Amino acid sequence: MGLDLGKIHIKRFADGEIYVQLQESVRGCDVYLVQPTCPPANENLMELLVMIDACRRASAKNITAVIPYFGYARADRKTQGRESIAAKLVANLITEAGADRVLACDLHSGQSMGYFDIPVDHVYCQPVILDYLASKKICSNDLVVVSPDVGGVARARAFAKKLSDAPLAIVDKRRQVHNVAEVMNLIGDVKGKVAVMVDDMIDTAGTIAKGAALLHEEGAREVYACSTHAVFSPPAIERLSSGLFQEVIITNTIPVLEKNYFPQLTVLSVANLLGETIWRVHDDCSVSSIFQ
């Protein structure tokens, strides 16, 4: 964007409490706070809330929370009795802290936007990954886009449409407990093709790794993994670097630790996309036209 970062002082007290002080005046300014609520999720979320409060009390004109990765997004509904809908709770916290607008990347589900009582601009990172795949010049007749689960079919279908209208395949799985996936079967044909698996996030990589193993069993020539958010909880790195994938393509919505890099990993920057979106929000221009 050609701007300098705002000056802010953040520290932890001995008991772990967070202290925030703005080091310059924001009175009457439009403030954009960039903070993914990635692991450690609770620390980063609380830091964001305290920063929003500091800006509000410093008389900022508008406060936009730019959240490249929205933590707790998977807790967006009750799947069993006596569960919390934590995504709604976090939305309430951000709103009550004083944010006037939220700008988020690839939310886990579209309904999460409705949990906020303030405007939400939803940024899709697909164009960044699509541009990279286009540069690899894979023959369109060899491509098949694969959804690693039934819940991601709409996302994979939209991706396939923009990728030369490639055919679609679906991995059907059944999850017994959280973070443990069991692959059942494959819907679609991948024999002799380059399979591109598309998901919004990779956490422990259990779903996508078991899906990739199934694709190889079904005769896929190469398997690529594409994801916006690289959460990379253990043992994700071991699974992703085990030789199942030709390449693992992610974005930097979550900072990737140096220890988590491996030869097949490609990290794409969403800086230009976020910068363009922030300018459009600031100038009251259309955001959705970026993704058409």
N, C-alpha and C positions, 0 to 999 in steps of 0.2 A: 504493500500500500504506500510505501515511501514515507512512512511515519516513524517517529521514535516511540519506543515503548514508554508508557507512563511510569512514573517513579512511585514505587510502593515498598514499604518495609514490612516484612512478615517474619515473625519469630515464634518460637514455642517457649512457654514458661516451663519451669522445672517440673510442674505437675502435668505437663502435656497440653495445657490450654493454649489457644491460638491468639496471637496479638497481631493486629493489622493497623498500620498508619500510612495514609497517603502522604507522599513527600512533595506534592505540588497541588495547587488549587484546581478543583474540578467544578467550582461553582458555575452553574449555568451551562455546563458542558454535556454533550452526549458521550456517555462512558460505555465502552465495550469491554467486558471482563471475560477473558479467554481462559477457561478452566474445564478440562475434561474431568468427570468424576470417576476416574479409573482407579485401580488399586494403588494405594490403600483408599478404598472408596469413601469410607466415613471421614477420614482426614481431609480428603480433597473436597468433599461436599461441605463440610463445616467451614473450611477455608473460604469456599465460594460464598457461603451465606454471610460470613463475617465481612468479606470484602464488599458485598452488596450493601450491607448495613452501614459500613464506613462511608461509602459513596453517597448513600441517601442522606446521612447525617452531615455530609460536607456539601449539601445543596446541589448535587448533580441534577441537571435538567431531565435527562433520560438515562436509564440504566438498562443495558442489554446484556444478558448472560449468554455468552457464546460458549456452548457446551458441545465440543466435538464428539464426545462419548458420554451419553446419559446413563449413568449407573442406576441400578435398580429397575431398568426398563423391562427386564424379563418378568418382574413381579407385577404384571399389568392386569391380572384377573385372578379370581379364585378358582383353583382347579380341584381343591378339596375343602372340606369344612374347616372353619376356625383358622383360616389363613389371612394374612395381611395383604392388602393391595398397596405395596410399598411405593410403586411408581406414582400413584396419586398423592401419597403422603409427601414424597420428595417435591412434587410439583407445588403442593400447598406451601411447603417450607420456602421454596424459592420465591413464590409470589408474595408471601407474608414478609419476607426479608426486605422486599422493596424493589424487586426487578420489574421493569415496565414491559419487557419483551424478552423472549427466548429465541436463540438461534441454535438449532441442533442438527447434527449430521446423522443420517440413516438410523432413525429410531427403530427399535426392535419391532414395534407394531404401530400402525398409523393412529390407533385410538389413543395413544399416549398424548398426542397433541390436545385432545379434548379434556385431559386432566388439568390443563392450565386455564385459569380464568383471565389470562393476558394473551396478547398475540404471540403466535409461534411461527417462525419461519423454518421450514423443514428443508435442509440441504441434502441433496442426493449426491453421493460420491461416485456413482456409476460412471459418469463421463471421464473421470480421471483414469479408472481401470480400463475402460473401453478404448481410450486413446492409446494406452500402453499395449493392449492386446493387438490393436490395429497395426502398430509398428512392428509386430513380430511376423506379420505377413503369413499367417497360417491359412492354408487353403480353406475357403468357406465350405466346400463340399465335405471336408474332413471333420468339421466342428460339430460337437453336440454339447449343449449346455445342460448341466445336471444340478437339480436341487437335492441337497443332502437329506431333506425331510419334506413331508407333505406340507408343513406350515410355510415353507419358503417357496412354494410353487409360483405364486404371483410375482415375487421378486425375480425368480429365475426366468419366468416367461418374458417379463419386461426387458431383462438383460439380453435374452436370446433374440428378441425382436430387433434390438439395436445392433446386434452382432450378426448382420447379414441374414436376419430371420432364421437363425440356426434351429435345428430340431431340439426337442426337449426330452430329458429323461428324469425320472424321479426315483430316489432311493427311499423305500418304505422301511421305517424303523419303528421299534417300540421301546420306549424308555421305561425301565423298571423303577429306578430311583434317580434323583438329581445327579447330573454330571456323569452318568453311566448310560451309554447308548447301546442298543442291540440291533444290528442291521438284519432285516428280514429278507427282502428281495428287491429286484430292480424292475422298474416299469419303463420300457423303452429299449432302443437298440444302440449299443456303443461299440460293437465289434469293429476293430480296425480303425477306430476314430480317435480324434483328440478330444478328450473330455475336459470341459471347463466347469469345475464345481463352484457354485456361487452361494455365499451366505453373508449375513450382516456382521457376524462376529465369530471369532475362533477363541474359545475359552480353553478347555482342556484338550481340544482337538479330537475327542473320542468319536463324535459324530462323523466328522469329515474324513478321519483316518480309516475308520471302518467302511465308510462309503467308498473311499478310494481303493481299498483292498477288494471290495466287491466289483468295482469297475474293471480292475485288472483281471479278476477271475472271469468276467464276462467278455474279455478280449479287447479292452481299450488299449490303444497304442501308447498314448501319453495321458497323464492326468495333471491338470493345473488346478490350484486352489486359489480362489479370489475372495477376499473379505475386506470389509471396511475397517472393522475394529479388531485389533490384535490384542486380546486380553492376555493370552498366553499364560494361563495357570498351569503349574506342573501337573502331568508330565507332557505338556503340549509340544515342547521343543523336541523331545525324543521321538514323539510320534511323527512330527512333520519332517524331521530330518532322516527318517528311517529308509528313504529311497522310494517311497510310494509316489512322491510328487516330482514332476519335472521342474516345477517352479511353484513357490507360494507367494502370491502377490497380495500385499496389504497396503493400507495407507497409514499416515502418521497421526490419525486422530487420537491415538494413545502413544505416548513416547515409548519407543522400543529400547529396552535396556541393552547395553553392549554385550552382555553375557548371553542374550537371547538371539543373537545373529547366527545364522548358519548359511552354508553356501547356496542353497536353493531359495533363500529369502530375498524378495525385492520389495523395498519400501517406497511408495509413491507419496509425494507431498500434496496436501490439500490446501496449501497456503494461498495459491492464486484463486482457487474456488471460494474460499472463505473471505479473502480480501475483496473480491468482486461483489460477493453477497453483502458484506458490510457496507461497501460504498452505495449499493442500491438501496439498502434499508435507510441509510443516512440521507440519501437524496430523494427518498419517497418514490423510487422507481420499482417496476415489477421484478420480483425475484424468480417467479416460476418460469419466466421466459428464458432463463439460463438453461433450463433442462428440457426445452422443447426441441 
